[in-house]
């Protein structure tokens, strides 16, 4: 990987922590977000992954993103959640 200029790092939340055991903030912005997005905001401590990729050329980045766009429906389907979890409505669409 080093010869390609790549490095591997890991970060995230604990995959077995329970979101309903977490303390919530009473900040107005969080309350507004929770009202609008419901469980998407409430379960924010769940384990997740995202990847950052640096592309040196803007032209190459546009070409790569255009190729990636054809896969967006598939990636969305893989990342979607059920509106029900543990017998309750989550608010996830």
C-alpha positions in Angstrom: 0.0 0.0 0.0 2.8 2.4 0.8 4.2 2.2 -2.7 0.8 3.4 -3.9 0.7 6.3 -1.5 -2.1 4.7 0.6 -2.5 4.2 4.3 -5.0 2.4 6.3 -6.6 3.9 9.4 -9.6 2.9 11.5 -12.0 5.0 13.6 -15.6 4.8 14.7 -17.9 4.1 17.6 -18.1 0.9 19.5 -20.2 -1.6 17.5 -21.9 -3.1 20.6 -22.9 0.1 22.4 -26.6 0.7 22.8 -27.8 4.1 21.5 -30.7 4.2 24.0 -28.1 4.0 26.9 -26.4 7.2 25.7 -27.1 10.6 27.2 -28.8 13.1 24.9 -27.9 16.7 24.7 -30.6 19.3 25.3 -29.2 21.7 22.7 -31.9 23.2 20.5 -30.2 22.1 17.2 -30.1 18.5 18.3 -33.8 18.6 19.4 -34.7 20.0 16.0 -32.7 17.4 14.2 -34.3 14.6 16.3 -37.7 15.9 15.5 -37.0 16.0 11.8 -34.9 12.8 11.3 -36.1 10.8 14.3 -34.1 7.6 14.8 -31.5 8.5 12.2 -30.3 11.0 14.8 -31.1 9.0 17.9 -29.0 6.0 16.8 -26.0 8.1 15.8 -23.7 6.0 18.0 -24.0 2.9 15.8 -20.9 1.7 14.1 -20.3 3.1 10.6 -17.7 3.5 8.0 -16.9 6.1 5.4 -14.0 6.5 3.1 -12.0 9.6 2.0 -10.2 9.3 -1.3 -7.8 12.0 -2.5 -7.7 12.6 -6.2 -4.9 14.9 -7.5 -6.6 15.9 -10.7 -10.1 17.6 -10.8 -10.6 16.2 -14.3 -9.9 12.6 -13.1 -12.1 13.1 -10.0 -15.1 14.1 -12.2 -14.5 11.1 -14.5 -14.4 8.8 -11.4 -17.5 10.3 -9.8 -19.4 10.0 -13.1 -18.6 6.3 -13.2 -19.5 5.9 -9.5 -23.0 7.5 -10.1 -24.2 4.4 -11.9 -23.7 2.4 -8.7 -25.5 4.9 -6.4 -28.9 3.0 -6.5 -27.1 -0.2 -5.4 -25.1 1.5 -2.7 -28.3 3.2 -1.4 -30.1 -0.2 -1.3 -27.3 -1.8 0.6 -27.3 1.1 3.1 -31.0 1.4 3.7 -32.6 0.5 7.0 -36.0 -1.0 8.0 -38.5 1.5 9.4 -39.0 -0.9 12.3 -36.5 -2.0 14.8 -37.1 -4.1 18.0 -40.9 -3.8 17.4 -41.0 0.0 17.2 -41.3 2.5 14.4 -38.0 4.2 13.9 -39.0 7.0 11.6 -36.5 5.8 9.0 -37.9 6.0 5.5 
